[in-house]
Amino acid sequence: MDGLDEYPNSRGFPSPREQALEVVKDLIHLLLHLHLCITSRPEMDIRVTYFVSLHDKIGQIEDVVDYVKAMFYPDAIIRGWPEEDKRSIIDTLAESAHGM
């Protein structure tokens, strides 16, 4: 499941996010051998007992850097910038992404 944090958490009672979380909880309790991979920002209402945060893992950070480079370097204007400036921007964007 991707983007569970994108379910609205403010409209209605229960909110669409609360409804989605209830379905996930029901699945976990009904199907004990079910394995789920749920992606989300690390918001408090979504955290469950068993979770692994990838936000600070080196592989995740490297993937963000690779993605930024792939979007950044092909630009004709940016290609003419000094390497130091390009590196600084890439580092800042990767750090600010917090693994996202």
Summary of the structure (lengths in Angstrom):
residues: 100
radius of gyration: 18.7
end to end distance: 15.6
largest distance: 57.9
contacts: 207
relative contact order: 0.12
helix: 52%
strand: 0%
